[in-house]
Amino acid sequence: FMYRVGLTGGIGSGKTTVARILETLGIPVYYADDAAKTIMNTDTGLRQQIIQHFGDASYTEGQLQRKYLADIVFSNPEKLALLNSLIHPVTIRHSEEWFLRQTTPYAVREAALIFESGASENLDFIIGVYAPKQIRLQRVIKRDGLTADEVQKRMNRQINEEMKMKLCDAVIRNDEQQLLIPQVMELHEQLLELAGKSEVKSKKSC
């Protein structure tokens, strides 16, 4: 039995930082975005579907042309929804197989779109990482070299941050007011306890 934890937050919220802290505590993390990039290059079925819907230019010499696809989907909500509908089921299946291979009390799936993709249904506990919009905007401009307008467009494609946090079981505030590590440590202890309890429960029900 593996206690499955989701980790989510809007762009620039600092969810990767939280994931890295958990990794230093010995907790394995599945990075859904990185996995999706790999899968889009390696899964032949998915590749055929992408070419079918977005054209031969989606791949050059077997490699996904990310900029070509991004230019199409980021200005067209229907195309973005279509692309996500092709990718999400494949990455969710991939992460389920990954979870089964882990041996720690709990493991984490880090993804921006945990609720939007339907991945939340397979998880036992979801952590949200929250930062005010202005801070997130500044972080992403600095990190990715984008304009405020480009970042805003990306933010608009994710569900409202306040609403997303209400759907989470626990929220870590990364607002430059509160220290991050103590919050993660406290949650880690809580998750070890929850994982232990659910393991006992699953053994009883066997």
C-alpha positions as CSV (number, residue, x, y, z in Angstrom):
1,F,0.0,0.0,0.0
2,M,1.3,3.4,-1.0
3,Y,0.0,6.6,0.5
4,R,-0.3,8.9,-2.5
5,V,0.1,12.7,-2.0
6,G,-0.5,15.4,-4.6
7,L,1.5,18.7,-4.6
8,T,0.0,21.6,-6.5
9,G,0.0,25.4,-6.8
10,G,-0.1,28.0,-9.5
11,I,2.8,29.0,-11.6
12,G,5.5,30.7,-9.5
13,S,4.0,29.5,-6.2
14,G,7.2,27.5,-5.3
15,K,5.8,24.0,-5.5
16,T,9.1,22.7,-7.0
17,T,11.0,24.2,-4.0
18,V,8.6,22.3,-1.6
19,A,9.1,19.1,-3.7
20,R,12.9,19.5,-3.4
21,I,12.7,19.9,0.4
22,L,10.6,16.7,0.6
23,E,13.2,14.9,-1.6
24,T,15.9,15.9,0.9
25,L,13.7,14.2,3.6
26,G,13.9,11.0,1.5
27,I,10.4,11.3,-0.1
28,P,10.3,10.4,-3.8
29,V,8.6,13.0,-6.1
30,Y,7.0,12.4,-9.5
31,Y,7.3,15.6,-11.5
32,A,4.3,15.4,-13.9
33,D,5.5,18.1,-16.2
34,D,9.0,16.5,-16.7
35,A,7.4,13.1,-17.2
36,A,4.9,14.5,-19.8
37,K,7.8,16.0,-21.8
38,T,9.5,12.6,-21.9
39,I,6.3,10.7,-22.6
40,M,5.5,13.0,-25.5
41,N,8.7,11.9,-27.1
42,T,8.7,8.2,-26.2
43,D,5.0,7.1,-26.3
44,T,4.3,6.2,-29.9
45,G,0.5,6.1,-29.5
46,L,0.5,9.6,-28.0
47,R,2.9,10.9,-30.7
48,Q,0.6,9.6,-33.4
49,Q,-2.4,11.4,-31.8
50,I,-0.5,14.7,-31.5
51,I,0.6,14.5,-35.2
52,Q,-3.0,13.7,-36.2
53,H,-4.4,16.7,-34.4
54,F,-1.6,19.2,-34.6
55,G,0.2,18.3,-37.9
56,D,3.5,16.7,-38.9
57,A,5.5,19.8,-37.8
58,S,4.8,18.8,-34.2
59,Y,7.9,16.5,-34.4
60,T,11.2,16.9,-36.2
61,E,13.4,13.8,-36.4
62,G,11.3,12.2,-33.7
63,Q,11.7,15.1,-31.3
64,L,8.7,17.1,-30.1
65,Q,8.7,20.7,-31.3
66,R,7.6,22.3,-28.0
67,K,7.7,25.9,-29.3
68,Y,5.6,25.0,-32.4
69,L,2.9,23.3,-30.1
70,A,3.1,26.1,-27.5
71,D,2.4,28.7,-30.2
72,I,-0.7,26.9,-31.2
73,V,-2.2,26.0,-27.8
74,F,-1.4,29.1,-25.7
75,S,-3.5,31.3,-27.9
76,N,-6.3,28.8,-28.4
77,P,-8.2,27.4,-25.3
78,E,-9.9,24.6,-27.3
79,K,-6.5,23.4,-28.7
80,L,-5.0,23.5,-25.2
81,A,-7.9,21.5,-23.8
82,L,-7.5,19.0,-26.7
83,L,-3.7,18.6,-26.0
84,N,-4.3,18.2,-22.3
85,S,-7.0,15.5,-22.9
86,L,-4.4,13.5,-24.9
87,I,-1.5,13.9,-22.4
88,H,-3.2,13.7,-19.0
89,P,-4.5,10.1,-19.1
90,V,-1.1,8.9,-20.2
91,T,0.8,10.7,-17.5
92,I,-1.7,9.7,-14.8
93,R,-1.3,6.0,-15.8
94,H,2.5,6.5,-15.9
95,S,2.4,8.0,-12.4
96,E,0.2,5.2,-11.0
97,E,2.9,2.7,-12.2
98,W,5.5,4.9,-10.6
99,F,3.7,5.0,-7.2
100,L,3.5,1.1,-7.2
101,R,7.3,1.0,-7.4
102,Q,7.9,3.3,-4.3
103,T,8.8,1.8,-0.9
104,T,8.6,4.9,1.3
105,P,5.6,5.5,3.7
106,Y,4.3,8.1,1.2
107,A,5.3,9.5,-2.2
108,V,4.4,12.7,-4.0
109,R,3.0,13.6,-7.5
110,E,3.9,17.2,-8.2
111,A,1.7,18.9,-10.9
112,A,0.2,22.3,-11.6
113,L,-3.0,20.8,-12.9
114,I,-3.9,18.1,-10.3
115,F,-7.6,19.1,-10.2
116,E,-8.0,20.1,-13.9
117,S,-6.5,16.8,-15.1
118,G,-8.6,14.5,-12.9
119,A,-5.4,13.3,-11.2
120,S,-6.8,14.3,-7.8
121,E,-9.2,11.3,-7.9
122,N,-6.3,8.9,-7.4
123,L,-4.7,10.7,-4.5
124,D,-5.1,10.3,-0.7
125,F,-4.0,13.8,0.3
126,I,-3.3,17.0,-1.6
127,I,-1.0,19.8,-0.6
128,G,-1.4,23.3,-2.0
129,V,1.5,25.8,-2.2
130,Y,0.1,29.3,-2.0
131,A,1.8,32.7,-2.9
132,P,0.0,36.0,-3.6
133,K,-0.4,36.7,-7.3
134,Q,2.0,39.7,-7.3
135,I,4.8,37.6,-5.8
136,R,4.2,34.8,-8.3
137,L,4.2,37.2,-11.2
138,Q,7.6,38.7,-10.2
139,R,9.1,35.2,-9.6
140,V,8.1,33.9,-13.1
141,I,9.2,37.0,-14.9
142,K,12.6,36.7,-13.2
143,R,12.9,32.9,-13.6
144,D,11.7,32.5,-17.2
145,G,12.5,35.9,-18.7
146,L,8.8,36.4,-19.7
147,T,6.9,39.6,-19.9
148,A,4.2,40.3,-17.3
149,D,1.6,39.8,-20.1
150,E,2.9,36.4,-21.0
151,V,2.9,35.3,-17.4
152,Q,-0.6,36.6,-16.9
153,K,-1.8,34.6,-19.9
154,R,-0.4,31.4,-18.3
155,M,-2.0,32.2,-15.0
156,N,-5.4,32.7,-16.7
157,R,-5.3,29.1,-17.9
158,Q,-5.1,27.7,-14.4
159,I,-8.1,27.6,-12.1
160,N,-8.4,30.4,-9.6
161,E,-5.7,30.1,-7.0
162,E,-7.9,30.8,-3.9
163,M,-10.4,28.2,-5.2
164,K,-7.7,25.7,-5.8
165,M,-6.3,26.1,-2.2
166,K,-9.8,25.4,-0.8
167,L,-9.8,22.0,-2.6
168,C,-6.5,21.1,-0.9
169,D,-6.2,19.1,2.3
170,A,-3.3,21.3,3.5
171,V,-1.8,24.6,2.4
172,I,1.8,25.8,2.6
173,R,2.2,29.5,2.4
174,N,5.2,30.6,0.4
175,D,4.5,34.4,0.7
176,E,7.9,35.6,1.9
177,Q,6.3,36.2,5.3
178,Q,6.5,32.7,6.7
179,L,9.5,30.3,6.6
180,L,9.0,27.5,4.2
181,I,11.1,24.6,5.7
182,P,9.3,24.5,9.1
183,Q,5.9,24.3,7.4
184,V,7.2,21.4,5.2
185,M,8.7,19.6,8.1
186,E,5.5,19.8,10.1
187,L,3.5,18.5,7.2
188,H,6.0,15.7,6.6
189,E,5.4,14.5,10.2
190,Q,1.7,14.6,9.7
191,L,1.9,12.7,6.4
192,L,4.1,10.0,8.0
193,E,1.4,9.6,10.7
194,L,-1.4,9.5,8.1
195,A,0.4,7.0,5.9
196,G,1.0,4.7,9.0
197,K,-2.6,4.8,10.0
198,S,-3.9,4.1,6.4
199,E,-1.4,1.2,6.2
200,V,-2.8,-0.4,9.4
201,K,-6.4,0.2,8.1
202,S,-5.6,-1.5,4.7
203,K,-4.0,-4.5,6.5
204,K,-7.1,-4.9,8.6
205,S,-9.4,-4.8,5.6
206,C,-7.3,-7.5,3.7
